[in-house]
Amino acid sequence: MILFLDSNALIYLIEGDAVLVAQVQQTIKYHIALHSEIVIAVSSLALLECRVHPLRNNDSPLLERYDEFFSRDGLLIVDLSRNVVDIATRIRSDYGLKTPDALQAACCLSLQTEHIFLTEDNAFNKVDKLHVGKVINS
C-alpha cells in the first residue's frame, strides 16, 4: 500500500499552522494504523514545488525542514520517467488537469499498486483510477 502525498499535503505538513500540521500528521498515522506495510511516496515534482518558495525567499530553516523530509529513510520519490509522462499526457487529455497535477497523479498511478493519493485538491477526484484521500478534519 502506498500513501502518496501531493505537494499541497506536504506544504500543509511542513508549513501549516499547528492545527493543520496536526491534521496531516493524524491522517498519515490513521493510514499507517490501517496498513502496517504502508510506504509513503512523493513525486520528484513535489521536491521542486515545495523547495521553490523557501529558496526564493532565502528561508534556510524552511528549506532544511523540506530537505530533512525528502531525505527520510523509506520515503519513495517517484521520478518523472517517460512512463510517467505518458500517463500524465493521457490524464491531461482525458480529465483536463493542469500539467503539474497530471504529473502528480501519474507518478502515483505509475506505481501500479494499491494507493491513497492524499490531497486537498478536488480536481483529482475526476481521475477514475486515482484513490483520493483527504486530510482528516479539514
Helices and strands as residue ranges (DSSP letters): E 2-5, H 7-15, H 18-34, E 39-43, H 44-56, H 60-70, E 76-78, H 82-95, H 99-109, E 115-118, G 122-126, E 132-133
